[in-house]
Amino acid sequence: MSEHIFINGHKHVSHQHESYDVDTMKNRSKEFYKWLNSRRSVREYSDKEVSKEVIENIMMSASTAPSGAHKQPWTFCAISSAEIKSKIRAAAEAEEKETYSKRMSDRWRKDLEPLGTDDNKPFLEIAPWLIVVFKRVYEHENGEKHNNYYVNESVGIASGMLISAIHNAGLVTLTHTPSPMNFLTKVLERPSNERPFLLLPVGYPKEPIYVPNIDRKGLDEISVFYE
């Protein structure tokens, strides 16, 4: 069999896919679920150093995500600078204070009570790394503006893979989305085609660490089968 073919004048290469017998698939899928189910959002961090190479590998893992027309409309900004983290914390807490005191509904506050969260975000300085995900709404190519496709969907998938890669590395994170997040564009001096999408502190958990005693929805609550 040929190792490549051409479609619409573009080269397509042979893809090697690994398949498993039914029992192996069942076991692998069950173990993967159990492993992912052990992931928890963590709000208290150790300042223990994390290798830059690990962060690079995590971001490269996220970059393997599928995207609309393969435009890969994301930029991952990794921050270890204490000065920049301090600026991000100050700006984030200013927005969070407004959110908790003025923007947030009573029902929203009630829903957040079990999580023990408030407008104080020390993890933004304590965690050894922050990863800020930016979505690239459009590109400039040869002096022309070209929109990307399915940007939110693509960046959302990449963010999920980023969180899984962090868990795989034995580290913890938290999805932090202060609203609005425009301050991240200014602090990190990002170009006009990028919009902040998600902020993730990355590091080791503080010891001992405690997380909310909450459950995830069961299969019957999240799925519908048509057979």
C-alpha positions as CSV (number, residue, x, y, z in Angstrom):
1,M,0.0,0.0,0.0
2,S,1.3,3.5,-0.8
3,E,2.4,5.5,2.2
4,H,0.7,8.6,0.8
5,I,-1.9,9.8,-1.7
6,F,-2.9,13.3,-2.9
7,I,-6.4,14.8,-2.3
8,N,-7.2,18.1,-3.9
9,G,-3.5,18.4,-4.7
10,H,-2.5,18.0,-1.0
11,K,-0.5,15.1,0.4
12,H,-2.2,12.7,2.8
13,V,0.0,10.2,4.6
14,S,-0.8,6.7,5.8
15,H,-2.0,6.7,9.4
16,Q,-1.1,3.8,11.8
17,H,-3.9,3.2,14.3
18,E,-3.6,0.9,17.3
19,S,-6.7,-1.2,17.9
20,Y,-7.6,-3.6,20.8
21,D,-9.8,-6.6,21.4
22,V,-13.1,-6.0,23.2
23,D,-11.9,-7.0,26.7
24,T,-8.8,-4.8,26.4
25,M,-10.9,-1.9,25.2
26,K,-13.3,-2.3,28.2
27,N,-10.4,-2.5,30.7
28,R,-8.5,0.5,29.1
29,S,-11.6,2.7,28.9
30,K,-12.6,1.8,32.5
31,E,-9.1,2.5,33.9
32,F,-8.8,5.8,31.9
33,Y,-12.1,6.9,33.4
34,K,-11.0,6.0,37.0
35,W,-7.8,7.9,36.4
36,L,-9.5,11.0,35.1
37,N,-12.1,10.8,37.8
38,S,-9.3,11.2,40.4
39,R,-8.6,14.7,39.0
40,R,-9.7,17.5,41.3
41,S,-9.6,21.3,41.1
42,V,-7.1,22.6,43.7
43,R,-7.0,26.1,45.1
44,E,-4.1,25.8,47.5
45,Y,-0.6,25.3,46.0
46,S,2.9,24.6,47.1
47,D,5.6,26.9,45.7
48,K,7.7,23.8,44.8
49,E,9.5,24.3,41.5
50,V,8.2,22.6,38.3
51,S,10.5,22.0,35.4
52,K,10.0,24.3,32.4
53,E,10.4,21.1,30.2
54,V,7.3,19.6,31.9
55,I,5.3,22.7,31.1
56,E,6.5,22.7,27.5
57,N,5.5,19.0,27.2
58,I,2.1,19.8,28.7
59,M,1.4,22.6,26.2
60,M,2.6,20.5,23.3
61,S,0.2,17.8,24.3
62,A,-2.6,20.4,24.3
63,S,-1.6,21.5,20.9
64,T,-2.4,18.1,19.4
65,A,-6.1,19.0,19.7
66,P,-8.3,19.0,16.6
67,S,-9.3,22.4,15.3
68,G,-11.5,24.0,12.7
69,A,-9.7,23.7,9.3
70,H,-6.6,22.8,11.3
71,K,-6.0,26.5,12.1
72,Q,-4.8,25.7,15.6
73,P,-6.3,29.0,16.9
74,W,-4.6,29.1,20.3
75,T,-1.6,30.6,22.1
76,F,-0.5,29.2,25.5
77,C,1.4,31.8,27.6
78,A,3.4,30.2,30.5
79,I,4.3,32.5,33.3
80,S,6.8,31.9,36.1
81,S,7.9,35.5,36.6
82,A,7.0,36.6,40.1
83,E,6.6,40.2,39.0
84,I,4.1,39.2,36.2
85,K,2.2,36.8,38.5
86,S,1.8,39.6,41.0
87,K,0.4,41.9,38.4
88,I,-2.0,39.2,37.3
89,R,-3.2,38.5,40.8
90,A,-3.8,42.2,41.5
91,A,-5.8,42.7,38.3
92,A,-7.7,39.4,38.8
93,E,-8.7,40.1,42.3
94,A,-9.9,43.6,41.4
95,E,-12.3,42.0,38.9
96,E,-13.3,39.2,41.2
97,K,-14.1,41.7,44.0
98,E,-16.5,43.5,41.6
99,T,-18.0,40.1,40.6
100,Y,-18.5,38.8,44.1
101,S,-19.9,42.2,45.5
102,K,-21.9,43.5,42.5
103,R,-22.1,41.2,39.5
104,M,-22.9,37.8,41.1
105,S,-26.5,36.8,41.8
106,D,-27.6,35.4,45.1
107,R,-28.2,32.0,43.5
108,W,-24.6,32.0,42.0
109,R,-23.1,32.8,45.4
110,K,-25.2,29.9,46.9
111,D,-24.0,27.5,44.3
112,L,-20.4,28.4,45.0
113,E,-20.6,27.9,48.8
114,P,-19.7,24.2,48.7
115,L,-16.5,25.0,46.8
116,G,-15.2,27.5,49.4
117,T,-14.1,30.1,46.8
118,D,-14.0,33.8,47.2
119,D,-12.4,36.9,45.6
120,N,-9.0,36.2,47.2
121,K,-6.7,34.4,44.7
122,P,-3.3,33.8,46.4
123,F,-2.7,30.8,44.1
124,L,-2.0,33.2,41.3
125,E,1.3,34.1,43.0
126,I,2.1,30.9,44.9
127,A,1.7,28.3,42.0
128,P,5.1,28.1,40.2
129,W,3.5,28.5,36.8
130,L,0.4,30.1,35.3
131,I,-0.7,29.0,31.9
132,V,-3.0,31.5,30.2
133,V,-4.9,30.2,27.1
134,F,-5.6,32.8,24.4
135,K,-7.9,32.2,21.5
136,R,-6.8,33.5,18.2
137,V,-9.9,35.0,16.6
138,Y,-8.1,35.8,13.3
139,E,-4.7,35.8,11.7
140,H,-2.8,38.3,9.6
141,E,-1.3,36.7,6.6
142,N,0.5,38.6,3.8
143,G,-1.1,41.8,5.1
144,E,-4.6,40.4,5.0
145,K,-7.0,39.5,7.9
146,H,-8.3,35.9,7.9
147,N,-10.8,34.7,10.4
148,N,-10.3,31.3,12.1
149,Y,-13.1,28.8,12.3
150,Y,-14.9,27.3,15.3
151,V,-12.5,29.1,17.5
152,N,-14.3,28.6,20.9
153,E,-14.9,24.9,20.2
154,S,-11.3,24.3,19.1
155,V,-9.8,26.2,22.1
156,G,-12.2,24.5,24.4
157,I,-11.1,21.1,23.3
158,A,-7.4,22.1,23.6
159,S,-8.0,23.4,27.1
160,G,-9.5,20.1,28.1
161,M,-6.5,18.2,26.8
162,L,-4.3,20.7,28.6
163,I,-6.0,20.0,31.9
164,S,-5.6,16.2,31.2
165,A,-1.9,16.6,30.4
166,I,-1.4,18.5,33.7
167,H,-3.1,15.7,35.6
168,N,-1.0,13.1,33.6
169,A,2.2,14.9,34.8
170,G,1.2,14.5,38.4
171,L,0.4,18.1,38.9
172,V,-2.8,20.0,39.8
173,T,-4.7,23.0,38.4
174,L,-7.8,25.1,38.6
175,T,-9.9,26.6,35.8
176,H,-9.8,30.3,36.7
177,T,-11.9,32.6,34.6
178,P,-12.1,36.1,36.1
179,S,-14.6,38.2,34.1
180,P,-13.8,40.2,32.2
181,M,-10.3,39.0,31.5
182,N,-9.1,41.8,29.2
183,F,-6.4,42.7,31.8
184,L,-4.5,39.6,30.7
185,T,-4.1,41.0,27.2
186,K,-2.6,44.1,28.7
187,V,-0.3,42.5,31.3
188,L,1.1,40.0,28.8
189,E,1.1,42.4,25.9
190,R,-0.7,40.1,23.5
191,P,-1.6,41.2,20.0
192,S,-5.1,42.4,19.0
193,N,-6.1,39.1,17.3
194,E,-5.9,37.2,20.6
195,R,-8.5,37.0,23.4
196,P,-8.0,35.5,26.9
197,F,-9.9,32.3,27.2
198,L,-8.7,30.5,30.4
199,L,-6.2,30.9,33.2
200,L,-4.7,27.8,34.8
201,P,-2.4,27.8,37.9
202,V,-0.1,24.8,37.6
203,G,1.9,23.1,40.3
204,Y,2.0,20.7,43.3
205,P,-0.8,20.9,45.8
206,K,-0.2,22.3,49.3
207,E,0.1,19.5,51.9
208,P,-2.2,18.5,53.4
209,I,-4.7,19.5,50.8
210,Y,-8.5,19.3,51.2
211,V,-11.1,19.5,48.4
212,P,-14.9,19.8,48.5
213,N,-16.7,16.5,49.2
214,I,-18.8,16.6,46.1
215,D,-19.8,14.0,43.5
216,R,-19.9,14.0,39.8
217,K,-23.1,13.1,37.9
218,G,-23.7,9.5,37.0
219,L,-24.0,8.0,33.6
220,D,-27.8,8.1,33.6
221,E,-27.6,11.9,34.3
222,I,-25.2,12.8,31.5
223,S,-26.0,10.4,28.7
224,V,-28.8,9.2,26.4
225,F,-28.5,6.0,24.3
226,Y,-30.4,5.4,21.1
227,E,-30.1,1.8,20.2
